[in-house]
Amino acid sequence: MANDVNLAIKLRLDGIYIPAFNKKINILKSKLHNLMCLGSAHNIKEINEKKRQGVDFIFLAPIFKVKKKNSHLGVIRFNNLSKINL
């Protein structure tokens, strides 16, 4: 479930996904209900934001160039960002 902690709890889901653009969601309620929290990030600033939000896992993307997005991480930058300690 993306961006809706209350609905994830109501549906008894295992977790919630928080996109990089969502900087306001508070996951404390999800922790009280043992939901796993996945957040996406595209740079160091967004990684730090997801760490402040308290997500369990961070999904880094995109690695390779895609048509709908002008920027991508590339393999080297992805590897460097993935080494950041959560």
N, CA, C and O atoms as a CHARMM CRD file, in Angstrom:
* protein
*
  344
    1    1 MET  N      0.85300  -1.16300   0.00000 PROA 1      0.00000
    2    1 MET  CA     0.00000   0.00000   0.00000 PROA 1      0.00000
    3    1 MET  C      0.90400   1.23200   0.00000 PROA 1      0.00000
    4    1 MET  O      1.84500   1.31200   0.78900 PROA 1      0.00000
    5    2 ALA  N      0.62400   2.17700  -0.86900 PROA 2      0.00000
    6    2 ALA  CA     1.41400   3.40000  -0.96200 PROA 2      0.00000
    7    2 ALA  C      0.71500   4.55900  -0.26900 PROA 2      0.00000
    8    2 ALA  O     -0.45900   4.82900  -0.52500 PROA 2      0.00000
    9    3 ASN  N      1.43100   5.23200   0.59900 PROA 3      0.00000
   10    3 ASN  CA     1.00100   6.50700   1.18100 PROA 3      0.00000
   11    3 ASN  C     -0.21400   6.46900   2.10200 PROA 3      0.00000
   12    3 ASN  O     -0.70000   7.53400   2.48200 PROA 3      0.00000
   13    4 ASP  N     -0.71600   5.33600   2.47000 PROA 4      0.00000
   14    4 ASP  CA    -1.91500   5.30800   3.30000 PROA 4      0.00000
   15    4 ASP  C     -1.76900   4.28500   4.42700 PROA 4      0.00000
   16    4 ASP  O     -2.16900   3.12800   4.29600 PROA 4      0.00000
   17    5 VAL  N     -1.18900   4.74100   5.52800 PROA 5      0.00000
   18    5 VAL  CA    -0.95000   3.86400   6.68000 PROA 5      0.00000
   19    5 VAL  C     -2.26700   3.32300   7.22200 PROA 5      0.00000
   20    5 VAL  O     -2.36600   2.13700   7.53700 PROA 5      0.00000
   21    6 ASN  N     -3.27000   4.17200   7.33200 PROA 6      0.00000
   22    6 ASN  CA    -4.54900   3.73200   7.89400 PROA 6      0.00000
   23    6 ASN  C     -5.20700   2.62900   7.07000 PROA 6      0.00000
   24    6 ASN  O     -5.74200   1.67000   7.62600 PROA 6      0.00000
   25    7 LEU  N     -5.16700   2.76600   5.74000 PROA 7      0.00000
   26    7 LEU  CA    -5.75400   1.74400   4.88900 PROA 7      0.00000
   27    7 LEU  C     -4.94600   0.44000   4.95900 PROA 7      0.00000
   28    7 LEU  O     -5.52200  -0.64700   4.94700 PROA 7      0.00000
   29    8 ALA  N     -3.63000   0.54700   5.03000 PROA 8      0.00000
   30    8 ALA  CA    -2.78700  -0.65200   5.16000 PROA 8      0.00000
   31    8 ALA  C     -3.11400  -1.40400   6.44600 PROA 8      0.00000
   32    8 ALA  O     -3.14600  -2.63500   6.45800 PROA 8      0.00000
   33    9 ILE  N     -3.35600  -0.66900   7.52300 PROA 9      0.00000
   34    9 ILE  CA    -3.72300  -1.29500   8.79600 PROA 9      0.00000
   35    9 ILE  C     -5.10200  -1.93000   8.68500 PROA 9      0.00000
   36    9 ILE  O     -5.30500  -3.06300   9.12100 PROA 9      0.00000
   37   10 LYS  N     -6.04600  -1.20400   8.10200 PROA 10     0.00000
   38   10 LYS  CA    -7.41200  -1.70000   7.96100 PROA 10     0.00000
   39   10 LYS  C     -7.45600  -2.98700   7.13000 PROA 10     0.00000
   40   10 LYS  O     -8.21600  -3.90300   7.44500 PROA 10     0.00000
   41   11 LEU  N     -6.64300  -3.05800   6.06900 PROA 11     0.00000
   42   11 LEU  CA    -6.61100  -4.22400   5.20000 PROA 11     0.00000
   43   11 LEU  C     -5.67900  -5.32800   5.70200 PROA 11     0.00000
   44   11 LEU  O     -5.53000  -6.37400   5.07000 PROA 11     0.00000
   45   12 ARG  N     -5.05900  -5.06800   6.85000 PROA 12     0.00000
   46   12 ARG  CA    -4.12700  -6.02900   7.47200 PROA 12     0.00000
   47   12 ARG  C     -2.98700  -6.42400   6.53500 PROA 12     0.00000
   48   12 ARG  O     -2.64500  -7.59900   6.40600 PROA 12     0.00000
   49   13 LEU  N     -2.41400  -5.42300   5.89100 PROA 13     0.00000
   50   13 LEU  CA    -1.29500  -5.65700   4.98200 PROA 13     0.00000
   51   13 LEU  C      0.00300  -5.79600   5.76700 PROA 13     0.00000
   52   13 LEU  O      0.05500  -5.50100   6.96000 PROA 13     0.00000
   53   14 ASP  N      1.04500  -6.24800   5.08300 PROA 14     0.00000
   54   14 ASP  CA     2.34000  -6.45000   5.73200 PROA 14     0.00000
   55   14 ASP  C      3.19900  -5.19600   5.76200 PROA 14     0.00000
   56   14 ASP  O      4.12100  -5.09200   6.57100 PROA 14     0.00000
   57   15 GLY  N      2.89900  -4.23500   4.87900 PROA 15     0.00000
   58   15 GLY  CA     3.75800  -3.07400   4.83800 PROA 15     0.00000
   59   15 GLY  C      3.16600  -1.92400   4.05700 PROA 15     0.00000
   60   15 GLY  O      2.05000  -1.98200   3.54100 PROA 15     0.00000
   61   16 ILE  N      3.97800  -0.86400   3.99500 PROA 16     0.00000
   62   16 ILE  CA     3.57700   0.36300   3.30500 PROA 16     0.00000
   63   16 ILE  C      4.77900   0.87900   2.51600 PROA 16     0.00000
   64   16 ILE  O      5.92900   0.70800   2.92000 PROA 16     0.00000
   65   17 TYR  N      4.48300   1.51200   1.38500 PROA 17     0.00000
   66   17 TYR  CA     5.50400   2.10400   0.52800 PROA 17     0.00000
   67   17 TYR  C      5.34900   3.61900   0.57600 PROA 17     0.00000
   68   17 TYR  O      4.24600   4.14800   0.43300 PROA 17     0.00000
   69   18 ILE  N      6.47700   4.31300   0.77900 PROA 18     0.00000
   70   18 ILE  CA     6.46700   5.77100   0.82400 PROA 18     0.00000
   71   18 ILE  C      7.35200   6.29400  -0.29900 PROA 18     0.00000
   72   18 ILE  O      8.57400   6.18100  -0.21500 PROA 18     0.00000
   73   19 PRO  N      6.76800   6.86200  -1.34400 PROA 19     0.00000
   74   19 PRO  CA     7.55000   7.38300  -2.47100 PROA 19     0.00000
   75   19 PRO  C      8.46300   8.53400  -2.04200 PROA 19     0.00000
   76   19 PRO  O      8.26100   9.15400  -0.99900 PROA 19     0.00000
   77   20 ALA  N      9.44900   8.79600  -2.85500 PROA 20     0.00000
   78   20 ALA  CA    10.42500   9.84800  -2.55300 PROA 20     0.00000
   79   20 ALA  C      9.77100  11.21000  -2.38300 PROA 20     0.00000
   80   20 ALA  O     10.21300  12.00900  -1.55800 PROA 20     0.00000
   81   21 PHE  N      8.71700  11.48600  -3.15800 PROA 21     0.00000
   82   21 PHE  CA     8.09500  12.80900  -3.08400 PROA 21     0.00000
   83   21 PHE  C      7.32800  13.03000  -1.78700 PROA 21     0.00000
   84   21 PHE  O      7.04100  14.17500  -1.43600 PROA 21     0.00000
   85   22 ASN  N      6.99000  11.97200  -1.07100 PROA 22     0.00000
   86   22 ASN  CA     6.21800  12.11500   0.15700 PROA 22     0.00000
   87   22 ASN  C      7.15900  12.32600   1.34100 PROA 22     0.00000
   88   22 ASN  O      7.79400  11.39000   1.82600 PROA 22     0.00000
   89   23 LYS  N      7.23000  13.55500   1.78500 PROA 23     0.00000
   90   23 LYS  CA     8.12200  13.90000   2.89000 PROA 23     0.00000
   91   23 LYS  C      7.36400  14.15600   4.19300 PROA 23     0.00000
   92   23 LYS  O      7.97900  14.43100   5.22400 PROA 23     0.00000
   93   24 LYS  N      6.04000  14.06900   4.15100 PROA 24     0.00000
   94   24 LYS  CA     5.23200  14.43400   5.31100 PROA 24     0.00000
   95   24 LYS  C      4.70400  13.25000   6.10200 PROA 24     0.00000
   96   24 LYS  O      4.34900  13.41100   7.27000 PROA 24     0.00000
   97   25 ILE  N      4.64000  12.08300   5.51200 PROA 25     0.00000
   98   25 ILE  CA     3.99500  10.94800   6.17500 PROA 25     0.00000
   99   25 ILE  C      4.75500  10.55600   7.44900 PROA 25     0.00000
  100   25 ILE  O      5.98600  10.54000   7.47600 PROA 25     0.00000
  101   26 ASN  N      4.00900  10.24800   8.47500 PROA 26     0.00000
  102   26 ASN  CA     4.57400   9.79900   9.74700 PROA 26     0.00000
  103   26 ASN  C      4.31800   8.30500   9.85300 PROA 26     0.00000
  104   26 ASN  O      3.16900   7.86500   9.81900 PROA 26     0.00000
  105   27 ILE  N      5.38900   7.51900   9.98300 PROA 27     0.00000
  106   27 ILE  CA     5.22500   6.06700   9.99500 PROA 27     0.00000
  107   27 ILE  C      5.12200   5.48900  11.40200 PROA 27     0.00000
  108   27 ILE  O      5.07100   4.26900  11.56100 PROA 27     0.00000
  109   28 LEU  N      5.08900   6.33700  12.41900 PROA 28     0.00000
  110   28 LEU  CA     5.00900   5.84600  13.79300 PROA 28     0.00000
  111   28 LEU  C      3.81800   4.91200  13.98800 PROA 28     0.00000
  112   28 LEU  O      3.94600   3.86800  14.62700 PROA 28     0.00000
  113   29 LYS  N      2.68100   5.27600  13.45000 PROA 29     0.00000
  114   29 LYS  CA     1.48900   4.44000  13.57500 PROA 29     0.00000
  115   29 LYS  C      1.70900   3.07500  12.92200 PROA 29     0.00000
  116   29 LYS  O      1.23600   2.05900  13.43100 PROA 29     0.00000
  117   30 SER  N      2.42400   3.05100  11.79900 PROA 30     0.00000
  118   30 SER  CA     2.68600   1.77900  11.12100 PROA 30     0.00000
  119   30 SER  C      3.58200   0.88500  11.96900 PROA 30     0.00000
  120   30 SER  O      3.43800  -0.33700  11.94100 PROA 30     0.00000
  121   31 LYS  N      4.49500   1.47400  12.71700 PROA 31     0.00000
  122   31 LYS  CA     5.37700   0.69700  13.59700 PROA 31     0.00000
  123   31 LYS  C      4.58200   0.05300  14.73000 PROA 31     0.00000
  124   31 LYS  O      4.89000  -1.05900  15.15700 PROA 31     0.00000
  125   32 LEU  N      3.56400   0.75300  15.21100 PROA 32     0.00000
  126   32 LEU  CA     2.72700   0.20500  16.27500 PROA 32     0.00000
  127   32 LEU  C      1.94900  -1.02000  15.81000 PROA 32     0.00000
  128   32 LEU  O      1.53200  -1.84400  16.62400 PROA 32     0.00000
  129   33 HSD  N      1.75500  -1.13700  14.49700 PROA 33     0.00000
  130   33 HSD  CA     1.01800  -2.26100  13.92700 PROA 33     0.00000
  131   33 HSD  C      1.94200  -3.23200  13.18300 PROA 33     0.00000
  132   33 HSD  O      1.48000  -4.05400  12.39200 PROA 33     0.00000
  133   34 ASN  N      3.24000  -3.12900  13.44400 PROA 34     0.00000
  134   34 ASN  CA     4.25400  -4.02000  12.87000 PROA 34     0.00000
  135   34 ASN  C      4.25800  -4.05500  11.34400 PROA 34     0.00000
  136   34 ASN  O      4.48800  -5.11000  10.75300 PROA 34     0.00000
  137   35 LEU  N      4.01100  -2.92900  10.70900 PROA 35     0.00000
  138   35 LEU  CA     4.09700  -2.84700   9.25500 PROA 35     0.00000
  139   35 LEU  C      5.53800  -2.57900   8.83600 PROA 35     0.00000
  140   35 LEU  O      6.21800  -1.76000   9.45500 PROA 35     0.00000
  141   36 MET  N      6.00800  -3.25500   7.79900 PROA 36     0.00000
  142   36 MET  CA     7.31000  -2.93900   7.21600 PROA 36     0.00000
  143   36 MET  C      7.14200  -1.67500   6.38300 PROA 36     0.00000
  144   36 MET  O      6.09900  -1.47100   5.76000 PROA 36     0.00000
  145   37 CYS  N      8.15200  -0.84000   6.37100 PROA 37     0.00000
  146   37 CYS  CA     8.07100   0.41200   5.62900 PROA 37     0.00000
  147   37 CYS  C      9.19700   0.49800   4.61000 PROA 37     0.00000
  148   37 CYS  O     10.37400   0.41000   4.95900 PROA 37     0.00000
  149   38 LEU  N      8.82300   0.67100   3.35000 PROA 38     0.00000
  150   38 LEU  CA     9.76200   0.81200   2.24800 PROA 38     0.00000
  151   38 LEU  C      9.63600   2.22600   1.70500 PROA 38     0.00000
  152   38 LEU  O      8.53000   2.70200   1.44700 PROA 38     0.00000
  153   39 GLY  N     10.75900   2.89100   1.53400 PROA 39     0.00000
  154   39 GLY  CA    10.76000   4.22800   0.95400 PROA 39     0.00000
  155   39 GLY  C     11.66200   4.26400  -0.25900 PROA 39     0.00000
  156   39 GLY  O     12.66000   3.54500  -0.31200 PROA 39     0.00000
  157   40 SER  N     11.32600   5.09100  -1.23600 PROA 40     0.00000
  158   40 SER  CA    12.18100   5.21700  -2.41000 PROA 40     0.00000
  159   40 SER  C     12.96900   6.51500  -2.33300 PROA 40     0.00000
  160   40 SER  O     12.53000   7.50000  -1.73900 PROA 40     0.00000
  161   41 ALA  N     14.15100   6.49000  -2.95300 PROA 41     0.00000
  162   41 ALA  CA    15.02200   7.65800  -2.97200 PROA 41     0.00000
  163   41 ALA  C     15.81300   7.67700  -4.27800 PROA 41     0.00000
  164   41 ALA  O     16.03600   6.64300  -4.90700 PROA 41     0.00000
  165   42 HSD  N     16.23200   8.89200  -4.66800 PROA 42     0.00000
  166   42 HSD  CA    16.97600   9.05500  -5.90700 PROA 42     0.00000
  167   42 HSD  C     18.30500   9.76900  -5.69100 PROA 42     0.00000
  168   42 HSD  O     19.11000   9.88500  -6.61600 PROA 42     0.00000
  169   43 ASN  N     18.53600  10.24700  -4.46800 PROA 43     0.00000
  170   43 ASN  CA    19.77400  10.96100  -4.16600 PROA 43     0.00000
  171   43 ASN  C     20.00100  10.96000  -2.64800 PROA 43     0.00000
  172   43 ASN  O     19.17200  10.45500  -1.89100 PROA 43     0.00000
  173   44 ILE  N     21.11600  11.52300  -2.21800 PROA 44     0.00000
  174   44 ILE  CA    21.49400  11.50700  -0.80100 PROA 44     0.00000
  175   44 ILE  C     20.49200  12.28500   0.05200 PROA 44     0.00000
  176   44 ILE  O     20.20000  11.88200   1.17800 PROA 44     0.00000
  177   45 LYS  N     19.96600  13.38800  -0.46600 PROA 45     0.00000
  178   45 LYS  CA    18.98900  14.17900   0.27700 PROA 45     0.00000
  179   45 LYS  C     17.73500  13.35700   0.57400 PROA 45     0.00000
  180   45 LYS  O     17.22200  13.38300   1.69200 PROA 45     0.00000
  181   46 GLU  N     17.24700  12.63200  -0.42300 PROA 46     0.00000
  182   46 GLU  CA    16.05400  11.80000  -0.22700 PROA 46     0.00000
  183   46 GLU  C     16.33700  10.59400   0.66400 PROA 46     0.00000
  184   46 GLU  O     15.46100  10.14600   1.40400 PROA 46     0.00000
  185   47 ILE  N     17.56000  10.06800   0.59300 PROA 47     0.00000
  186   47 ILE  CA    17.94800   8.97300   1.49800 PROA 47     0.00000
  187   47 ILE  C     17.87400   9.45800   2.94100 PROA 47     0.00000
  188   47 ILE  O     17.32800   8.77100   3.80500 PROA 47     0.00000
  189   48 ASN  N     18.42200  10.63800   3.19800 PROA 48     0.00000
  190   48 ASN  CA    18.38500  11.19700   4.55100 PROA 48     0.00000
  191   48 ASN  C     16.95900  11.46100   5.01100 PROA 48     0.00000
  192   48 ASN  O     16.64000  11.25600   6.18200 PROA 48     0.00000
  193   49 GLU  N     16.09500  11.91200   4.10400 PROA 49     0.00000
  194   49 GLU  CA    14.68700  12.14400   4.44800 PROA 49     0.00000
  195   49 GLU  C     14.01000  10.83100   4.84100 PROA 49     0.00000
  196   49 GLU  O     13.26200  10.78800   5.81800 PROA 49     0.00000
  197   50 LYS  N     14.26500   9.78100   4.10100 PROA 50     0.00000
  198   50 LYS  CA    13.66300   8.47800   4.42500 PROA 50     0.00000
  199   50 LYS  C     14.21400   7.94700   5.74500 PROA 50     0.00000
  200   50 LYS  O     13.49200   7.29300   6.49700 PROA 50     0.00000
  201   51 LYS  N     15.47400   8.21900   6.03000 PROA 51     0.00000
  202   51 LYS  CA    16.03500   7.82300   7.33100 PROA 51     0.00000
  203   51 LYS  C     15.34200   8.57000   8.46300 PROA 51     0.00000
  204   51 LYS  O     15.05800   7.98500   9.50800 PROA 51     0.00000
  205   52 ARG  N     15.06500   9.87100   8.26400 PROA 52     0.00000
  206   52 ARG  CA    14.34900  10.65500   9.27600 PROA 52     0.00000
  207   52 ARG  C     12.92500  10.13800   9.46900 PROA 52     0.00000
  208   52 ARG  O     12.39000  10.16400  10.57800 PROA 52     0.00000
  209   53 GLN  N     12.32300   9.67000   8.38300 PROA 53     0.00000
  210   53 GLN  CA    10.96600   9.11600   8.48000 PROA 53     0.00000
  211   53 GLN  C     10.96300   7.75500   9.17200 PROA 53     0.00000
  212   53 GLN  O      9.91900   7.30500   9.64300 PROA 53     0.00000
  213   54 GLY  N     12.11000   7.10200   9.23800 PROA 54     0.00000
  214   54 GLY  CA    12.21700   5.83100   9.95000 PROA 54     0.00000
  215   54 GLY  C     11.84700   4.60700   9.13600 PROA 54     0.00000
  216   54 GLY  O     11.40800   3.60500   9.69800 PROA 54     0.00000
  217   55 VAL  N     12.01800   4.66800   7.80700 PROA 55     0.00000
  218   55 VAL  CA    11.68500   3.50400   6.98800 PROA 55     0.00000
  219   55 VAL  C     12.63700   2.34000   7.28500 PROA 55     0.00000
  220   55 VAL  O     13.76100   2.54400   7.74300 PROA 55     0.00000
  221   56 ASP  N     12.17100   1.13000   7.01900 PROA 56     0.00000
  222   56 ASP  CA    12.98800  -0.06500   7.23600 PROA 56     0.00000
  223   56 ASP  C     13.92500  -0.33800   6.06700 PROA 56     0.00000
  224   56 ASP  O     15.04000  -0.82300   6.25700 PROA 56     0.00000
  225   57 PHE  N     13.47000  -0.02500   4.86500 PROA 57     0.00000
  226   57 PHE  CA    14.23600  -0.28400   3.64800 PROA 57     0.00000
  227   57 PHE  C     14.12100   0.91400   2.72200 PROA 57     0.00000
  228   57 PHE  O     13.10700   1.61100   2.70400 PROA 57     0.00000
  229   58 ILE  N     15.19700   1.14500   1.94100 PROA 58     0.00000
  230   58 ILE  CA    15.17900   2.22300   0.95200 PROA 58     0.00000
  231   58 ILE  C     15.45100   1.62300  -0.41700 PROA 58     0.00000
  232   58 ILE  O     16.41800   0.88700  -0.61300 PROA 58     0.00000
  233   59 PHE  N     14.57800   1.95300  -1.35400 PROA 59     0.00000
  234   59 PHE  CA    14.67700   1.49900  -2.73500 PROA 59     0.00000
  235   59 PHE  C     15.30700   2.62200  -3.54800 PROA 59     0.00000
  236   59 PHE  O     14.73300   3.70700  -3.64300 PROA 59     0.00000
  237   60 LEU  N     16.49000   2.37900  -4.14200 PROA 60     0.00000
  238   60 LEU  CA    17.17800   3.38800  -4.94600 PROA 60     0.00000
  239   60 LEU  C     16.84200   3.18400  -6.42000 PROA 60     0.00000
  240   60 LEU  O     16.93200   2.06800  -6.93300 PROA 60     0.00000
  241   61 ALA  N     16.45500   4.26400  -7.10100 PROA 61     0.00000
  242   61 ALA  CA    16.08700   4.12200  -8.51100 PROA 61     0.00000
  243   61 ALA  C     16.12500   5.46700  -9.21700 PROA 61     0.00000
  244   61 ALA  O     16.17500   6.49300  -8.53800 PROA 61     0.00000
  245   62 PRO  N     16.10500   5.51600 -10.50900 PROA 62     0.00000
  246   62 PRO  CA    16.40700   4.41300 -11.40800 PROA 62     0.00000
  247   62 PRO  C     17.91300   4.26800 -11.59000 PROA 62     0.00000
  248   62 PRO  O     18.64600   5.25500 -11.53000 PROA 62     0.00000
  249   63 ILE  N     18.36800   3.06400 -11.80800 PROA 63     0.00000
  250   63 ILE  CA    19.79300   2.82200 -12.04200 PROA 63     0.00000
  251   63 ILE  C     20.14000   3.16600 -13.49300 PROA 63     0.00000
  252   63 ILE  O     21.14600   3.82100 -13.76500 PROA 63     0.00000
  253   64 PHE  N     19.29900   2.71700 -14.40900 PROA 64     0.00000
  254   64 PHE  CA    19.56500   2.90500 -15.83200 PROA 64     0.00000
  255   64 PHE  C     18.62900   3.95400 -16.42800 PROA 64     0.00000
  256   64 PHE  O     17.56900   4.23900 -15.87100 PROA 64     0.00000
  257   65 LYS  N     19.02200   4.51500 -17.54100 PROA 65     0.00000
  258   65 LYS  CA    18.22600   5.52600 -18.22200 PROA 65     0.00000
  259   65 LYS  C     16.89600   4.92200 -18.69200 PROA 65     0.00000
  260   65 LYS  O     16.85900   3.84100 -19.28100 PROA 65     0.00000
  261   66 VAL  N     15.81700   5.64400 -18.41800 PROA 66     0.00000
  262   66 VAL  CA    14.49000   5.23900 -18.87200 PROA 66     0.00000
  263   66 VAL  C     13.85200   6.42300 -19.60700 PROA 66     0.00000
  264   66 VAL  O     14.21000   7.57700 -19.37200 PROA 66     0.00000
  265   67 LYS  N     12.91900   6.12600 -20.48200 PROA 67     0.00000
  266   67 LYS  CA    12.31300   7.16700 -21.32000 PROA 67     0.00000
  267   67 LYS  C     11.58100   8.23300 -20.51400 PROA 67     0.00000
  268   67 LYS  O     11.66100   9.41500 -20.85000 PROA 67     0.00000
  269   68 LYS  N     10.86900   7.84300 -19.45700 PROA 68     0.00000
  270   68 LYS  CA    10.02600   8.80600 -18.74400 PROA 68     0.00000
  271   68 LYS  C     10.77700   9.65800 -17.72100 PROA 68     0.00000
  272   68 LYS  O     10.16800  10.52900 -17.10000 PROA 68     0.00000
  273   69 LYS  N     12.07200   9.43700 -17.52800 PROA 69     0.00000
  274   69 LYS  CA    12.84000  10.20600 -16.54800 PROA 69     0.00000
  275   69 LYS  C     14.14700  10.67200 -17.19100 PROA 69     0.00000
  276   69 LYS  O     14.83200   9.89200 -17.85300 PROA 69     0.00000
  277   70 ASN  N     14.48300  11.93100 -16.99500 PROA 70     0.00000
  278   70 ASN  CA    15.69300  12.48400 -17.61200 PROA 70     0.00000
  279   70 ASN  C     16.97800  12.06300 -16.91700 PROA 70     0.00000
  280   70 ASN  O     18.03000  12.00100 -17.55300 PROA 70     0.00000
  281   71 SER  N     16.91000  11.77300 -15.62900 PROA 71     0.00000
  282   71 SER  CA    18.13400  11.43200 -14.90500 PROA 71     0.00000
  283   71 SER  C     18.09000   9.98700 -14.42500 PROA 71     0.00000
  284   71 SER  O     17.02300   9.38900 -14.28600 PROA 71     0.00000
  285   72 HSD  N     19.26600   9.44900 -14.18000 PROA 72     0.00000
  286   72 HSD  CA    19.39600   8.10700 -13.62600 PROA 72     0.00000
  287   72 HSD  C     20.67000   8.06500 -12.79600 PROA 72     0.00000
  288   72 HSD  O     21.54800   8.91300 -12.95700 PROA 72     0.00000
  289   73 LEU  N     20.77500   7.08100 -11.90900 PROA 73     0.00000
  290   73 LEU  CA    21.90900   7.00300 -11.00600 PROA 73     0.00000
  291   73 LEU  C     23.17400   6.49400 -11.68500 PROA 73     0.00000
  292   73 LEU  O     24.25900   7.02600 -11.44700 PROA 73     0.00000
  293   74 GLY  N     23.05000   5.49000 -12.51100 PROA 74     0.00000
  294   74 GLY  CA    24.22800   4.82100 -13.05700 PROA 74     0.00000
  295   74 GLY  C     24.74400   3.82300 -12.03400 PROA 74     0.00000
  296   74 GLY  O     24.44700   3.93100 -10.84400 PROA 74     0.00000
  297   75 VAL  N     25.50500   2.86600 -12.49600 PROA 75     0.00000
  298   75 VAL  CA    25.96000   1.76400 -11.63700 PROA 75     0.00000
  299   75 VAL  C     26.88900   2.24700 -10.52600 PROA 75     0.00000
  300   75 VAL  O     26.74200   1.82800  -9.37800 PROA 75     0.00000
  301   76 ILE  N     27.82700   3.11000 -10.84400 PROA 76     0.00000
  302   76 ILE  CA    28.81000   3.55800  -9.83900 PROA 76     0.00000
  303   76 ILE  C     28.13300   4.38000  -8.74500 PROA 76     0.00000
  304   76 ILE  O     28.35500   4.13200  -7.55900 PROA 76     0.00000
  305   77 ARG  N     27.31900   5.34400  -9.12700 PROA 77     0.00000
  306   77 ARG  CA    26.62400   6.16300  -8.12300 PROA 77     0.00000
  307   77 ARG  C     25.66600   5.31100  -7.28600 PROA 77     0.00000
  308   77 ARG  O     25.56400   5.49500  -6.07300 PROA 77     0.00000
  309   78 PHE  N     24.96200   4.37400  -7.93900 PROA 78     0.00000
  310   78 PHE  CA    24.08800   3.45900  -7.20500 PROA 78     0.00000
  311   78 PHE  C     24.88400   2.69200  -6.15400 PROA 78     0.00000
  312   78 PHE  O     24.46100   2.60300  -5.00100 PROA 78     0.00000
  313   79 ASN  N     26.02700   2.14100  -6.53900 PROA 79     0.00000
  314   79 ASN  CA    26.85100   1.38300  -5.59400 PROA 79     0.00000
  315   79 ASN  C     27.31200   2.25600  -4.43200 PROA 79     0.00000
  316   79 ASN  O     27.30100   1.80700  -3.28600 PROA 79     0.00000
  317   80 ASN  N     27.71400   3.49200  -4.70800 PROA 80     0.00000
  318   80 ASN  CA    28.14800   4.39400  -3.63800 PROA 80     0.00000
  319   80 ASN  C     26.99500   4.74200  -2.69600 PROA 80     0.00000
  320   80 ASN  O     27.17300   4.73100  -1.47800 PROA 80     0.00000
  321   81 LEU  N     25.82200   5.05100  -3.24100 PROA 81     0.00000
  322   81 LEU  CA    24.67400   5.37300  -2.40800 PROA 81     0.00000
  323   81 LEU  C     24.20200   4.16800  -1.60300 PROA 81     0.00000
  324   81 LEU  O     23.74900   4.31700  -0.46900 PROA 81     0.00000
  325   82 SER  N     24.30600   2.98700  -2.18000 PROA 82     0.00000
  326   82 SER  CA    23.82600   1.77800  -1.49200 PROA 82     0.00000
  327   82 SER  C     24.70500   1.41000  -0.30100 PROA 82     0.00000
  328   82 SER  O     24.29400   0.60900   0.53900 PROA 82     0.00000
  329   83 LYS  N     25.89600   1.97400  -0.21400 PROA 83     0.00000
  330   83 LYS  CA    26.79000   1.68700   0.91200 PROA 83     0.00000
  331   83 LYS  C     26.52600   2.56600   2.12400 PROA 83     0.00000
  332   83 LYS  O     27.12400   2.36100   3.18100 PROA 83     0.00000
  333   84 ILE  N     25.64300   3.53700   1.98400 PROA 84     0.00000
  334   84 ILE  CA    25.32400   4.42700   3.10100 PROA 84     0.00000
  335   84 ILE  C     24.62400   3.61800   4.19100 PROA 84     0.00000
  336   84 ILE  O     23.67400   2.88200   3.92400 PROA 84     0.00000
  337   85 ASN  N     25.10000   3.76400   5.39700 PROA 85     0.00000
  338   85 ASN  CA    24.57200   2.98300   6.52700 PROA 85     0.00000
  339   85 ASN  C     23.20900   3.51000   6.95500 PROA 85     0.00000
  340   85 ASN  O     23.04800   4.69100   7.26100 PROA 85     0.00000
  341   86 LEU  N     22.23100   2.60800   6.97000 PROA 86     0.00000
  342   86 LEU  CA    20.90000   2.95200   7.46300 PROA 86     0.00000
  343   86 LEU  C     20.84200   2.52800   8.89600 PROA 86     0.00000
  344   86 LEU  O     19.81600   2.70700   9.55200 PROA 86     0.00000
